[in-house]
Amino acid sequence: DQILEQTPAPYTQVVIEPKKNYETMSIPEIIDDVASWYATEFGVQDAETFMTEMGNTESGLGTNKSTYNKTYDKGWPQINIVGYNFVQKKLREHPERVKAIQKKYGFNPLNIKHEDLNNNQLRDLYSAIYQREYLMASPDKIPETKEARAKWWKKHYNSNKGDGTIEQY
C-alpha cells in the first residue's frame, strides 16, 4: 500500500474580538470605539476628536460633579430632551443603523430612555452612541480645525440658549 501525502484543506482563521466591558471602559476608550466603528460600519467621518472636544467642553468628559445629576441635560455629552428626541427620530428613519448597533453592542438604541444617559450602567456608551447619531444627522462635514468645530458646536449643539462660548470650547 502506498501512503499518499495529503495537504490539509485551506482554512480561514477567524479572529474573535473579546467582548468589551463598556461598564469599566473610560469615556475616551468608549469614544474611540464608537467613533471608529461608525466610520467603518457606516462609511462616515471618524468623529473621535470632535466627540472628545465636545465632551470636554460640556462636562469635562463626565468629571464635572454635576454631570450625572442634572434633570435636563444628560450624560457626559449633556444631551437635552430635544436632542434625545431628535436622535430617536433619526434612528427610526434608519432601521439599518438600529440593526447594526443592536448587532454590535447588544441592545436596541431605540429602547434607551433619556434618563438612561445618566442612570444606567452603560450610560457612557449610550451617550457616545447618541452623540454620534446626533452628529451624523448634520448635513455638514465635521470641520477640520478646532476653531471651526467650536463654531459648529455653538451653532448646532450648544445653541444661543446654552451658556458655552466658542472661546470656552
Disulfide bonds with the S-S distance in Angstrom:
none
